[in-house]
């Protein structure tokens, strides 16, 4: 079962309330997305740790309901 972009955004914002989140459906199939997440929480953290935080926010849906998610994360400039 596919996930809607607004569901992905809501899960990320629930975990990172200050985040600016942009979700793009790459294939139009609800399974392949790109997400850009900008949050102060990421400041000083490695890119790997930033991605781990986003994956944790998705509460186990990665690899199931959500097949692929290309992530770009950063702290605000």
NORQUI-V894734 format. One record per backbone hydrogen bond with DSSP energy under -1.0 kcal/mol. CO is the residue of the C=O (numbers start at 0). NH is the residue of the N-H. E is the energy in kcal/mol with one decimal. If there is no record, write none. Layout:
co;nh;e
CO;NH;E
CO;NH;E
This chain:
co;nh;e
3;7;-1.7
4;8;-2.4
5;9;-2.1
6;10;-2.3
7;11;-2.2
8;12;-2.7
9;13;-1.9
10;14;-1.4
11;15;-2.5
15;18;-2.2
19;37;-2.3
21;35;-2.5
23;33;-2.4
29;2;-1.7
30;67;-2.5
31;25;-2.3
32;69;-2.7
33;23;-2.9
34;71;-2.2
35;21;-2.3
36;73;-1.8
37;19;-2.5
38;41;-1.4
39;42;-1.8
41;44;-2.5
45;49;-2.3
46;50;-2.4
47;51;-2.3
48;52;-2.0
49;53;-1.8
50;54;-2.9
51;55;-2.4
52;56;-1.7
53;57;-1.0
55;58;-1.6
57;60;-1.5
60;63;-1.9
60;65;-2.4
65;62;-3.4
67;32;-2.7
69;34;-3.1
71;36;-2.7
73;38;-2.1
